[in-house]
Amino acid sequence: MENNEKNYQYFKNEEKNLKQKYSDEFVVIYDEKVVFHHKNLDKAIEYARQLEAGKYIIQRCETNETDNVQMFHTRVTF
């Protein structure tokens, strides 16, 4: 299983707890743990830029949102 798949599986396994702890925030998950969280997506992206591409996911912890996954396999510029 690839890193981003492991990280997403971690998110799914811990989804309820993460959504309670980081409600309405974006979390950066790296190596199957939350390494950064912020309400602003740009701040989460800024932090993630220092991590190795393809080794992390950014996920929004919103309790009323349906599942939404976007995977980027190369560095992207927003």
N, C-alpha and C positions, 0 to 999 in steps of 0.2 A: 504494500500500500504506500502511495506517495505521501510526502509531507502534508500537502494541502488536503488530501483525503483524510489523513489522520487528524489534522487540526479541525476539519469539519465534523468528523465523527466525535471528537472531544466536545465540540460545541453542541451537537445534538444530544449527547449523553448528559451534558450539564446545563442544557438550555433553560430549564426552569430556574435553577439557582442563578445562572448568569443574568437572566432577564430580571430577576428580583434585585440582584446586587447592582447591576449596571443599567437600570431602566432608562430607556430613551437615550442611550449612549452607543457609540461605536466602539467595539473592542478589537484589538489587534491580537490574534492568537498565533503564537510561534512556539514550536516544540511542545504542543499540546498544553499550553498554559497562556493565560491572559498576561501580556507584557505591557499593555497600554490601553487606556480607555479615555474617551472624551466625547462630549456632546456634539462637537464639530467634526464632520468628516474630513475636512482639510487638515486638521491637526492630526488625526489618525493616519492619514496618508503621509504627512510630513514625517511622523515618527517611523512609519513603516519603510520609508526610503532608505533608512540606514541598515535594514535587514536584508538578508540574501533573497533575491527574487525567487518566487516559487516555493518559499519555505514558510509562508505565513498566509493567513486570511484576515480580512477585515469583515466583521459581521455586525449588523445593527441589532441591538437588543431592545426590540419594541414589542410589548406584550400583545398588541392587537394587529400585528403585521403577519401576513402569510409568509411562508418560506420563500426566500429569494436568494439565489446563489449566483455570483459572478466570479469566474476564475480567469486570471490573467497569467499567462505563462512567460511573459517577458515584462520587463519594466515598462510602465506606461506613464505618460505625462498627462496630468489633468490641468 
